[in-house]
Amino acid sequence: MDAQDKGSDARHGPAEPGVPGPRAPLPGPAAPADEPSAAEPPSPDGKAAAAEQPPCDPSDGPRTGVAALSPRCQIGAALALAVVAVAVCVHLGMTFLHVAPPNTVSKKHSGTISDWVYPEFEQNWKLFAPNPLQQNVSVQVRAEIRTPDGGSRTTGWYDLSAQDGRAIDGNPAPSHTQQNELRRAWDFYVSTHDDDNRPVGLRGALSESYLRRIMVMRLDRADAAGRDGEVARVQVRSRTTQVPPPSWSGEKVSDKAVHRVLPWWLLPEDETRGGIG
């Protein structure tokens, strides 16, 4: 009797050639990771495992931003933020009162508003005017120099606007003086004098003195008087030219320069060497 005649408990020998051997049993399905293994019996109520792990607290994570600072630094940061917020509110309020039409508040506190706005935060709305500026105005000055031997000589014209233009051109942060001092002084003079250079109103003399002193300082900076000379008189003129229209425009403008020559101004003694009195 061979092995096949025996029961299922009979042991099989090695497989004969050409006869396949017995197949290996297939592995059973893997148990899920969250299920308890067979070696560990499940908890009777199913809550013991969850009770062993403490609940996740968001406050246990690393702190960032202001919360990561010490209490003293947090107080300092809060105070700095409050100061910045107050400064921004004050600045916006001052600027609004400066550009708004005259009202009771702006008239009562006009001095405080002007001190805050000028000169760094001045608002010039000519860019949005219906007729923006279409002229190039150049302010020039020359001087009469008194020499030590009693003689005198007259310098050539110094183009102060061109000097400011060269200082501004290519400068990412030009000074407020280079941009506005000369232009504002000339606008101040023109607005307080008529076409015959006679003062109109009480501010005429003030604008003349202001413009004259700027001329004296610029001449002293350029060393116009030399080592031993003194500036006795100054004369100012403006040279106005029209801005050429674009090539695609059919507009025609004159390309001739128009000069406005002011009379000679005799300098006080304290201004002859560049002082401003």
C-alpha positions in Angstrom: 0.0 0.0 0.0 1.5 3.4 -1.0 1.3 6.7 0.8 -1.8 7.9 -1.1 -3.9 5.0 0.3 -3.3 6.2 3.8 -5.4 8.8 5.5 -4.9 12.5 5.6 -2.6 12.1 8.5 -0.1 10.1 6.5 3.2 11.7 6.0 4.3 12.4 2.4 7.7 11.6 1.3 9.8 13.6 -1.1 8.1 14.3 -4.3 9.0 12.1 -7.1 10.5 13.5 -10.3 7.8 15.2 -12.5 5.3 15.1 -9.6 4.6 18.5 -7.9 5.0 18.6 -4.2 2.4 19.8 -1.6 1.6 23.5 -1.7 2.7 25.8 1.2 -0.2 27.4 3.2 -1.0 31.0 2.2 -0.4 33.7 4.8 -3.4 35.1 6.6 -4.4 38.8 6.4 -2.3 41.1 8.6 -4.0 42.6 11.6 -4.6 46.4 11.5 -2.2 48.4 13.5 -4.8 49.9 15.7 -6.3 46.5 16.6 -4.8 44.7 19.7 -2.6 41.8 18.9 -3.5 38.2 19.7 -0.9 38.1 22.4 -2.6 41.0 24.2 -6.2 40.5 25.2 -8.5 43.5 24.4 -9.5 45.7 27.3 -12.9 44.9 28.7 -14.3 48.4 28.2 -12.1 49.6 25.3 -11.2 52.8 27.2 -8.2 51.9 29.2 -5.8 52.3 26.2 -7.1 55.8 25.5 -6.8 56.8 29.1 -3.2 55.9 29.2 -2.2 58.7 26.7 -2.8 62.3 27.9 -4.8 64.6 25.6 -2.8 66.9 23.2 -2.6 70.5 24.5 -1.9 73.1 21.8 -0.1 75.3 24.3 2.6 72.6 24.7 4.0 73.5 21.2 6.8 76.1 20.6 5.7 79.7 20.8 6.4 82.2 18.0 6.1 85.9 17.5 5.5 88.2 20.4 4.3 85.2 22.5 7.9 83.9 22.5 9.2 87.1 24.2 9.6 87.5 27.9 6.9 89.5 29.7 9.1 92.6 29.9 9.8 92.5 26.2 6.1 92.0 25.5 5.3 95.1 27.4 8.0 97.1 25.5 6.7 95.8 22.2 3.1 96.8 23.1 4.3 100.3 24.2 6.3 100.8 20.9 3.3 99.7 18.9 1.0 102.1 20.7 3.5 105.0 20.1 3.7 104.2 16.4 -0.1 104.0 16.2 -0.5 107.4 17.9 2.2 109.0 15.7 0.5 107.7 12.5 -2.9 109.0 13.7 -1.5 112.5 14.5 0.3 112.7 11.2 -2.8 111.7 9.2 -4.8 114.3 11.2 -2.3 117.1 10.6 -2.0 116.3 6.9 -5.8 116.2 6.6 -6.1 119.6 8.3 -3.3 121.0 6.1 -4.9 120.0 2.7 -8.6 120.5 3.8 -10.4 123.8 3.2 -9.9 126.4 6.0 -12.1 125.5 9.0 -12.3 126.4 12.6 -9.8 123.8 13.8 -7.2 124.5 11.1 -7.4 128.3 11.7 -7.1 127.9 15.5 -4.1 125.6 15.2 -2.5 126.9 12.0 0.9 127.4 13.7 1.1 123.9 15.0 -0.1 122.4 11.7 2.5 124.4 9.8 5.3 123.4 12.2 4.4 119.7 11.7 3.9 119.7 7.9 6.7 122.0 6.7 9.1 121.4 5.2 9.3 117.6 5.0 5.6 116.8 4.6 4.5 119.6 2.3 1.6 118.7 0.0 1.9 120.3 -3.5 -1.3 119.7 -5.5 -0.1 121.4 -8.7 0.3 117.9 -10.3 -3.5 117.4 -10.2 -4.4 120.9 -11.3 -6.3 121.3 -14.6 -3.4 123.2 -16.1 -0.1 121.8 -14.7 3.1 123.7 -15.1 4.4 123.8 -18.7 7.4 126.0 -18.2 11.0 125.6 -17.2 12.0 128.4 -14.8 15.7 128.9 -14.1 16.8 131.3 -11.4 20.2 133.0 -11.9 22.3 135.5 -10.0 25.3 137.6 -10.5 27.3 139.7 -8.0 29.3 142.9 -7.9 32.5 142.3 -6.0 34.3 145.0 -4.1 38.1 144.4 -4.2 40.6 145.4 -1.5 42.1 148.2 -3.7 38.7 150.0 -3.9 37.8 148.7 -7.3 34.9 146.5 -8.3 34.1 143.8 -10.8 30.9 142.0 -11.9 30.7 138.2 -12.1 28.9 136.2 -14.7 25.5 134.7 -14.2 25.4 131.7 -11.9 22.6 129.3 -12.9 21.4 128.1 -9.5 18.5 126.1 -10.8 20.9 124.1 -13.0 23.1 123.4 -10.0 20.2 122.0 -8.1 19.1 120.0 -11.1 22.6 118.4 -11.4 22.5 117.6 -7.7 19.1 115.9 -8.0 19.7 114.1 -11.3 20.6 110.4 -10.5 20.3 111.0 -6.7 17.8 108.4 -5.3 17.4 110.6 -2.1 17.9 114.3 -2.9 17.6 116.8 -0.1 14.6 118.9 0.4 16.7 122.0 0.1 17.9 121.0 -3.4 14.4 120.3 -4.5 12.4 123.1 -3.1 14.4 125.9 -1.4 15.2 128.0 -4.5 11.9 127.2 -6.3 9.8 128.1 -3.2 11.8 131.3 -2.7 11.2 132.5 -6.3 7.5 131.6 -6.2 7.2 133.5 -2.9 8.8 136.6 -4.5 6.7 136.4 -7.7 3.5 136.1 -5.7 4.2 139.2 -3.6 5.5 141.5 -6.4 3.9 142.9 -9.5 5.4 142.9 -13.0 7.4 146.0 -12.2 9.0 144.2 -9.2 7.1 146.4 -6.7 6.0 144.7 -3.5 2.3 143.9 -3.1 1.1 143.6 0.5 3.1 143.3 3.7 5.0 140.1 2.7 6.8 141.8 -0.2 9.8 142.9 1.9 10.0 139.6 3.6 10.1 137.6 0.3 12.8 140.0 -1.1 15.0 139.5 2.0 14.5 135.8 1.9 15.5 135.5 -1.7 18.5 137.8 -1.3 19.9 135.8 1.6 19.7 132.6 -0.4 21.6 134.3 -3.2 24.3 135.5 -0.8 24.7 132.0 0.7 24.9 130.4 -2.8 27.5 132.9 -4.0 29.6 132.4 -0.8 29.4 128.6 -1.4 30.7 129.1 -4.9 33.5 131.5 -3.6 32.4 134.2 -6.1 34.1 137.0 -4.1 37.5 135.2 -4.0 39.9 135.3 -1.1 39.9 139.1 -0.4 36.8 140.4 -2.1 33.4 141.2 -0.8 30.0 140.9 -2.4 28.6 144.5 -2.5 25.5 143.9 -4.6 23.5 141.1 -6.1 21.2 140.9 -9.1 18.7 138.1 -9.7 16.9 137.2 -12.9 14.7 134.3 -14.1 14.9 132.6 -17.5 11.6 131.0 -18.6 11.2 128.6 -21.5 8.2 126.6 -22.7 8.3 122.8 -22.3 8.3 121.4 -25.8 5.2 119.5 -26.7 5.4 115.8 -27.7 6.3 114.9 -31.2 2.9 113.5 -32.0 1.1 116.7 -30.9 0.3 119.4 -33.4 0.8 122.1 -30.7 3.2 124.9 -31.5 5.0 126.8 -28.8 7.7 129.5 -28.8 11.3 128.3 -28.1 12.5 131.7 -27.1 13.6 132.4 -23.5 11.9 135.1 -21.5 14.0 136.9 -18.9 12.8 138.8 -15.8 15.6 140.9 -14.4 15.3 142.3 -10.9 17.1 145.5 -9.8 20.4 145.4 -8.0 20.2 144.8 -4.3 22.7 146.4 -2.0 23.8 144.0 0.7 23.9 144.9 4.4 27.3 144.8 6.0 26.7 141.5 7.8 25.9 139.8 4.4 28.9 140.9 2.4 30.9 137.9 3.5 28.2 135.3 3.2 26.4 135.8 6.5 22.7 135.9 6.7 22.3 138.4 9.5 
